[in-house]
Amino acid sequence: MSTDRAVAVLGNGPVGQTTALLLARWGVPVVLLDGRAQRDLVGSKAICQQRDVLDVWESVGVGRRIAGEGVTWTTARTFYRDEELFAYSLPDAGRSAFPPFVNISQARTEELLDERIAATPLIDVRWGHQVTGLAQDTGGVTLTCANGQEIRADYVVACAGARADGIRAALGVRFDGHSFDDRFLICDIRAELPGWAAERRFYFDPSWNPGRQVLIHPCPGSTFRIDWQVPGGYDLGEEERTGALDRRIRAIIGETPYEIVWKSVYRFHSRVVDRMRAGRVLLAGDCAHLVSPFGARGLNSGVGDAENAAWKLAYVLHGWAGEELLETYHEERHAAAQENIEVTTATMDFLVPQNEEQHRTRRTVLAGAAADPALRARVDSGRLSEPFWYAESRLTTSDSSRPFRGRPARGCVPAAGPGILVPDAPVSAAGRTRFRELARDGFLVLATEGAECAELPTSPGPVRLVKLAGIDASGALAEALAVRPGELWLIRPDAYVAAVVTSWADLAPALHRALGRAAVTLEECRKWTRSPSPG
């Protein structure tokens, strides 16, 4: 059987769309399959898009459009009953082109990604292709669809969502975790609420939802997304029939006229697969991990999966790296998923205490947080999404002078260094105005003032040498990186720092390590041949 496309992506949601676009950017042909007959553009769903995710989308030509249509918010406010406990603004490690968060409906995000896909010949979209069978061999993967078609691909990325039990079973992966008893009621309402359009509001135990939480997000078109925590037996139909739903909304917005645009009730989960790589299949997004919604770590983390998978598959398919690089997809993104589980579990323990001790702790913290900074720091309304760090990855060359000091404080970002997503800043380079744009064209060596420079080690993939002084006239990038004289920064194709070295002789082994290979000599590295950057 001939291969239809190099990669089959299962699931045409935002994670699958992003994966397909990123693969196509690297010149990899993709078939994008979905069991639905067509896209169902309903409801807000995943609305909070973090700045680094917008940056990934900009690499495929759509980030600025999504940001431009969304509502920008920079402040997160937290209340206990009727008293504001604190508010904080979100920092930028560099000078990003994007705000900290943009709120836009998932439906509109999908439409904008669809437009880019329609203009990308390397992506073949096939609706009505529900995958019912999956068989791997040494040469690729054969997919059987409910419509009787068989599709052959070298590799598969499964982005088929939370309900992809059949795919996970076929791969033999577990989806361990648990589901919470409480539900959430979502209402997208259209109303004029002056002063609410640039901030997220989180309420603990408000008088209009006693003992539980309420989260309010601004959205485009004078629309607001309101999430109420409700008990397990909540009946939306009964609330609509009795008028209780109207009273629930009016308790927040008063007599302001409003229109319900969309409403739903959902149950949240905390689960992660035990393996995010199963042979020639990589699992991504909700197919691989589910977390409670506080902190917007669902879709944002899924886009992180997509970028990690795309550059590694491209390098393997182009012959620039061996299959051992794909195992690091599991290692890096499973660690990211476990971090999200840990963070959101701590949040849920605070929001929905499981025992009397947790109840007592929560009451004490909330009652004293307004006056006591130490207690305020313990209020957990959801640590907002942030890029994961690969400091412990075997692709990363550590630097004792730039140690990773662990998860940063709430609202902060880790200092630039090995394993960290490089800060963005404006630069002056041929065809590129942002540093991350430059970085995402392959491996990049950034040389600071006084750095030892020689002929680049040749590589089976694109590697470029750029002198910091030649692109950073304003000094913004040097400041964001806190560079030192004589350094060579090795940046991965996903804009993560792979290494910071001070000797040219250390560069080739660091590059070799970042490709997932065992350590080799510089002379062996010189046997590689150069290859072009992505289109």
N, C-alpha and C positions, 0 to 999 in steps of 0.2 A: 504493500500500500504506500502511495506517495505521501509526503508530508504536505499538509495544507498550508501551514504557516509555521514559522520557527517557534512561536509561543502562542498557546491558547489561554486566554484570560476568561475565567468563568465568573460571570456577574457583572452587569453593566450599570452598577451604582458608581458613586464618586471614587471609591478606591479602585475598582476595576477600570474605570475611565482613565484615571490618573496613571495607572500602571501601563495601560495601552499607549497612551500619549508619550510617556517617558521612554518606553521601549522603541517606539517609532522614531523618537528624537535621536536614538542611537543607531538608527538604520535597521531595526529588527522588525520583520513582518509579523503582524499580530492578527489573530481571529478572536473577536470579542463576542462571547456567547451569553445569552440570557434566556431563561425559560418563559418569561413573560411575552405576551404578544406585542407589547409596545410599552413605552415609558408611562408610568402613572405619576403625574405631577400633582401630588396632593400633599398639603400640610407643610409645616416648617421643618419638622424633624431635626436633623443636625444643623444648628444655625451658627454656631460660634467658630469662625475660622481664624486660627492663630497666625500671627505675622509670618512665621517661618514656613507655614503651609502655603500661604499666599505667594511666598517667594518661590516655592517649588512649582506652583501653578504658573507663575510668570515665566519659568524656564521653558514651558510649552506654549507660551503666548496668551495666557488667559488670566493671570493673577491680577493685573491692574483693572481689568474689566470687572472681575468679581469684587474687588475692593471698591471700585468706583460706584457700583450699584448697591453695595451694602451700607449699613449704618455703622459708623465708627464709634467705638466707646473706649475710653481710656481709664475710667474710674470704676472700682468695685466697692460698693457700699454694703455694709452688714449691720442689721438691726436686731435687737432683742426686744420683743414686744413693740413698744412705741419709741424706744430710745436707740439712736444710732450708736453703735459700739466703735466703729472705725471705718475709714475709707482709705484706699491706697491706689496710687496710680502705677501703671506697669512700665518697667524700665526697658531701655534698648541698649544692648551692649555696644552697639556701633551707631551708625546713622542709617537705619533701615529705610527703604522706600515705602514701607507699609506701617500702618498703625498696629498697636498691640493685638487688637481683635477687631474683626468685622463681623457683624451679624447680617446674614442673608439666608433665605430659606434654602434647604437642601435641593428643593425642586428647581429653583432658579440656577443654583450652582451646576446642577446636572445639565440644564439646558445650555449653559455657556460652554461647558466641557463638550457637549454634543456638537456644538458649532465647530469647535477645533477639530474634533474627530472627523467630521464630514469633510474637512479640508485636508485630511491626512490620508493619502492613498495607501500607505502601508497598513492601515487598520481596516479590517473587514468585519463589519457589525452584522450579527445574525440574531434577530429576535426569534422567539418561538423555538429555541433549541435548549430544552431542558435536558441536562446531562444525567443519564441514569446508569451509566456504566463507565468504568475507568480501568484500563489495563496498561501496565508499564512493562517495557522490556529494555534491553540494552541500547536500543536505537531510538526510543522515544515513548510517547504515550498515545494510546488509542482511546478516544472518547466515543461512547455510544449515546445517542440522543433519543428522546421519546418519540420524535418524528421519524425514526428509522435511519437517520443519517449517522455515518461514522466519520469522525474527524481525527486526523493524525497531526501531532505536533511534537517538536523536539522536547519542549518543556511546557508545564502548565502552572499558572498562578491562579489559585482558587480564592476568589473574592466574592463568594456566593452568599455571604451574609450569615446571620445567626442561625437560620433554619436549615443550614446545609448539612443536616445529619447524615444523609446518604453519602455525601462526598467524604466526610470525616470517617465514616464507617468503612468505606471502600479503601481508605488509606491506612486504616488501623490505628488512628490517633484517638486519644481520649480527650474529652472536653470537661475537665474537672472543675468543680466550683459549686456555687449554690445560687439560689434565687431568693429574693427578699419577699416577705409577705405583703408589705405595704405597696400600694400602687401610686402612680402619679397621674393626675388629671391635667391635661394640656388644653389651654384655649388660646388660639390666636385671635386677638380682638383688634378691630380698627377703631381708634379713638384719638382725640386730640388731648394729649397730656403734656403740656409745656413743662420743660425742665427734666423730663425723664428720658430724653432721646439720646443721651450720651453716657449713660451709666447702667451698670448691672446692679440690681437691688436684691438682696437676700434677707429674708425675715425669719428669725427663730421665734416660734411660739407667739405669733401675732394674735390679737384678740379675735380676728376674723378667720383664724385657722388654729385654734388653741391646741397646744401639745405637739404641733407638727410644723413643717416649714413651707415657705412660699418663695419662689424665685421668679423675678420679672426681668425680661430682656427686651430692649428696643429692637425693632426690625424695620425694614424699609416700608414706605407708604403709610406712615402713621399707624403702623401695626405693632402690637406688643404681644410677646409670648409670655403667658403666665402659667407656671407649673405649681400646682398644689400637691403636697403629699397628702394622701387620703388612705383610710384603712383598707385592709384586704377585701372586705365585702362591699366596697363602694359601688353604687348603682347609678351610673350617669343618666340612664333613661328615666329613673325615678326623680332625680333632681330636676331634669328638664320638665317633667310632667307637673311637679309641684311648684315650680318657680324658684326652687332653692338655688339653681345654678345662676339665675339672674341676681339673686340676693348675694351670692358668693362673689360675683364680679363687682357688684355695686359697693360692697364693703371695702373694696380697694380703690375704685375710681370715682365713687360718689355718684352724683346725678349726671355726669358727663354722658352724652349719647355715645353708644357703641354698637358695633356689629361683630358677631362671631363669624370669623372667616373659616376656622377649622377647629375641631375638638377631637380629643382621643384620650384613652386611658391606657397606660402601659405599666408593665411590671419590669423592674430592673434586676439585673443579674451580675454576677461576678464569676467569670469563667475564663480559662485559658487552656489551649491544647497543650499536650505534653511535647509535641514536636511540630515546629513550623516548617520543617522540610521533611518530606517523605519521598525519597528517591528523586525523581524528576519533577515533583510537584511541590510548590511553595504555597503555604497558606497565609492569607493576609486579611487585615481588617476584621470585621465581626465574625468572619468564618474562623478566625484564629483566637479571638479574645473579645470578651464582653466586660464592660465595667459600668458602674453606676454613673449617671450623667453629670454629677457634680465635678466641675473642673474642665468640662468639654474635652475629655481625653479619648473619645471614641473615634470619630472621623479623623481628627488631627493625627492621632497615632496611626491610623490606617494609611494616611498619606506618607507617613514616615516609613511604613512597611513597603509601600509602592516604590519609593525612590531607592531604598536599599536593595530591593529585589531587582529593579530594572537595570541599574548599572552593573550589578554582578552577573545577571543573565547575559547582558550585552557583551561583557568582557569574555565570558565563557564561549558564547556563540561565535564571536569574532576570532576566537583562538588566542586571545590576549591573556587568558588565565585558565588554569585547570579547574575541574569540577570541585576541587576542595574549597574553592572560594564560595561556593553555594552553601556549604555547611556553616559558614560564618553568617549567612542570612539568619539561620535559626539561632545561632548563638547571640547575635546582637539584638535581633528583634524580639526574641523570647525574653531576654533580659529586660528590654523596654516594656514588654507586656507585664512582666512580674512587678516592675516598678509601678506601673499604673494600678495593678491590683493592690499593691501595698498601700499606695497613697489613697485610693478611693475606699479601701476597706477601713482605714483609719477615719476617713470622713464619715462613713456610714456608722461606725461605732459611736461617733459623736452625735450624729443626726438621729439615729435610731438605736438608743442604748439597749444592749442585750441582757443586762442584769442590773441589780440594784446599785452596785458600786459604780457602774458606768452612768446610771441615772443621777446619782449623787454628785459625781464629778462634773457632769454637764451642768447641773443646776448651780453649783458653786462657781464654775468658770463663767457662765453667762451672767450671773447676778453681779459679779465683781469686775467684769471685763471693762466696763466704761471708765472705771477709776484706776485700775491696776494694769499697767503695761504688760506685766508678766502673765497675768491671766488672759489679757487680750490676745497675746501671741498663741494661746492654746485654743482659741475659738477656731473651729474647723468647719467652714462653709464650703469647702472644696478648693484644693490647691489647683490653680488654673494650669491648663496644658502648657507644656514646655518641651523642647526637643530633648530626647534622651542623650546621654553621654556614653561614649564607647571607650572610656578610659581603661577598662579591664579587657577590652577586646584583644585577641591575638593579632589583629591587623595593626594595632597601635604600638608605636615605639614610645615607651615612657620616658619622661625627662624629670629627674629628681629636682631640678631647679624650678619646674612648673608642675607641682603635684596637683592632682585632683583632690579636693578637700571634701568630697561627698556632696550630697544633695544641698543646694544652697537654701538660704532662708526664703520664706514666702515672699514673692514679688521680686526676687533677685535672680541673677543669672551667673553661672560659673565663669571664672576668669578664663580667657582664651588659652588654649594649650592642647596637648595631645588628647585626642578622643572627644574634643568639644566641637560643636558646630561653629565654624568661623564667623565672627561678627561681620556684618555687611557695612560697606561704606562706599561713597562715590569714588570712582577712579577715572583716569584718562587712559584708555587703551583702545586699540583698533577695534571698532565695532562693539565695544563694551563700555558701559558707563557705571556699572556696579561691580564690586569685587566678586560677589557670588556668581554673577553671570560669567565672569572670567574663569572662576574656579570650576564651574560645572562642565567645562569642555574637556575634561580628562584630568589626569594628575598634573598638579601645578607645583613648581618649586618657586617660592618667594624668597628672594635674597635681600637681607637688610644691609645697611651701610657697613662696609668693611668685611662682608662675608666672602669666604673663599669660593671662587667660582672657576670651573673648568668645563670641559666638554661634558654635556649631559650623558649619563648612562643611557644607552639606547634601550628601548622598551618595546614589548609587543603591543602596547597601547599608547595613546597620545600622552606625552610628557612635555611640558614647557617650562622654561626658566624665565622668570620675570623679576626685574629689580624693583624693589619697593620705591626707590626714589624716582623712578621713571613713570610711575602711575599715580603717586600719592602726593600731588602738589600741595594739597591742603593740610596734610599730616593727619587726617581723620583716621585712616586705616592704621597707621603706626600707633596712634593713641589707643584705638580700640583693641589692638593686639598687645599693647604694652611691649613692643619689640625692644630687643637689645642689639647692640652692634655685633656683627659677625654671625648672625643666625641664618639658617636655611629652614624655612617652613615648608613641609610637604603636605599639600592639601589633596584630599581624595576627590573623586568625581561627584560625590554628593555633598561637597563643601565642608566635610569634617576634617579636622587636623589629624593627619596620620603620624606626624613626627615633627619635632623641632630639634635640629642638630646644629653643631658648630663646626663640624669637619666634613669636607666634601667626601671623604672616604666612607663616612657613615650614611651617606645619602642612598647609595644603591641598595645596601641591605635593608634600609627602612622602606624603600619602594618595593623591594621583593617581598617583604613581610606584609605590606599593605595589599598585595595581590594574593595573599593567602598561601604563599609558597614557603617552604623551609628555607632557612638561612643559606645563602650561597656567597661565593666570593665576587668581588667587583669584576674580575676578569670574565666570569661566567655571565654576569649581567650584560656585559658588552657584546655578547653574542646575539642579543635580541635585535629585532628589526623594528624600525619606526612604523607607526600607523596613524591614520588621520583622526581628527577630532570629529565629534558628532555633528550632524547637520542641523 
